[in-house]
Amino acid sequence: MPTDCFSTYMSPLGQITMASDGQSLTGLWFDGQKHFGSTLTPQSVLVADLPLFADVRRWLDLYFSGRDPGFMPPVRFRSSDFRMLVWRLLLTIPYAATTTYGALARTVAREMGVERMSAQAVAGAVARNPISLIVPCHRVIASDGSLAGYAGGLQRKEQLLALEQTFGDAQSACEN
């Protein structure tokens, strides 16, 4: 088994590339999105039948059929402690819920034991999430309820939120 491998999935919103270290999912991107392939290496090889990829395809099939997949394939983050904290917090946003960059920044500040955290710094980490959809960065919106940046494109973000029937419902999943 190669150390780094990838495969593809054709979604209703375009082709998706997924990457793995052989044990966990390390990347999932809409082809051509910003930061595409950030965890792929030049030695990454195409592997279609990795059991993990079968699980990810099943997750994506359920998701794109409009259902909460109800399970999480194993993921592995490779980045700074700050980014990994933000990405772990993204995992706490429930299916069909949204939060704001500001609410997420306040949660990050609490977790880090600091008084304040820049929403822009958090937004930068959200934008570099290498495991789109499964780590739901599309569920983070601006504090005024508008859609803000999404590496996969704002039109896709709107379609994903509509699929989850949350567009315009800015309930905060991160603030308690």
N, C-alpha and C positions, 0 to 999 in steps of 0.2 A: 504494500500500500504506500503510495507517495505521501510525503509529509504534508504538502499542500495540494488540494485538488479543487476542482470546480465543476459545476454542471449548470444547466439552464432550465428555465420553466417559462412557458408562454402563458402569460396572464391576460385578462381582458384589457389591461392598461399598458401592455407592451411586454417585451421579453425581460425576464429577471435572471440575473446571474447569482448563483449562490456559491460560497466558498467554505471549505472545511479544512481542518488540520488532521482529519481522519477520525476524530472523536467528537468534535463539537463544531457547530456552525460558527464561522468567523467573519462571514460577510454575506450580505443579501442586498442587491441593488437593482433598480430599474436600469437597464442598459443605457448608457450615455448620461446618467445623472451626474451631478457634481460629486466629486470624491469617489467616482466609480472605481471599483477594484482596489480600494486602498489597502486591503489585506492580502491581495494576490501577490505572488512573487513571480519572477521570470521563470522559475522552475515549476510553477503550478501546472497541473495536467488535467485534461478533461476526463472526468470519471462519471458515468451516468448511473451506475448501479450501487453506489455506496448506500448502505441501509439508512444512514442519517438523511441523505438526500430524498429517499422515499418518504421518510417521516415529514420532511419539510414540504415536499410536494403535497402530501395529504393535508398538512396544516394550511397551505395556500389554497388548495381546492375547497376546503371548508370555509376559509375566510372569504374567498371570492364568490362563494355561493350565498353570502350574506349571513353566515353563522359564526358565532364565537367558536374558534377551534377547540377550546377547552383544555388544551395541553400546550406545553412549551418544549420545543426541541432543545437539547443542550446547546448553550451558546458560550463562547469564550471571547472576552474582550482583550485586546492588546493595545494599550494606550496609557496615558497619564492617569494618576489616581483621580484627578479632578474629572476628567472625561468619563472614566469608568463609574464614578459616583453618579454623575448626571444620567448615564445610560441605565444604571441600575434603578434609578428613580423613575425613568420612563417606563420600566417594566411594571411599576405599581399603578399606572393609569389603566383603569379597567376598560374593557371592550365597551364601546358606545359612550365613552366619557371623554371629556377634554379637560385640559388645564391651560394656564397661561404661562408665558415665559417668566413673568413676575412672581407668580405663585411658586413655580419651580425654583426660581432663584432664592426665594425665602426659605424653602425647604433645604436647598443646598447649604445656605448659610447656617441654618440650625444644625445640620449634619456635620458641618465642618467646625462648629463652635465659634463662628465669627458673627459680628453684628450685622453685616450687610454683604450681599453678593450682587454683582452686576448682572442684570438680566441679559445684557449683550454678551457677556462672557458665557453665560449658560446657553444662550442661543447659538453661539459658536460651537459649543460642544454638541448640542442637539443636531446641528447641521452636519457634523462629522460622524454621526452615528453610522457605523458600518453595517448594521443589521436592520435595514429598513423593514417596516411592517411588523415583524415579529417583536422588535424593540420599537414600540409605537411612537416614533418622533412626529408622525403626522397628526397626533392628538394634541399637540401643543400649538396654541393660537395666541394672538395678541390680546392684551388686556381689554381692548375695546371690542373684542369678539371677531375681529377681522382675521383673515388668513394672513399669516406672515410667512416668511421664507420656508421653502421645502426643497431639499436637494433634488428631489424627483420632479419638481415643477409644481407651481400652484394649482394648475388644472388637475393634476393627479391628486394633490392633497384634498381638493374639494371633492373629487370623485370618491376617494377613500372615506372621507368623513360622511358623505352622503350614503355610501354603502353601509356604514355603521349607524346611519340615521342620527348623527350628532351635529351636523353642520348648523351653526347658530346657537347651539346649546353649550354655553361656556361654563358649565359646572366645573368646579375645581376638584380634581382628584388628588392633588398633592397637599392642599392645605387642610389641616384638621382643626 
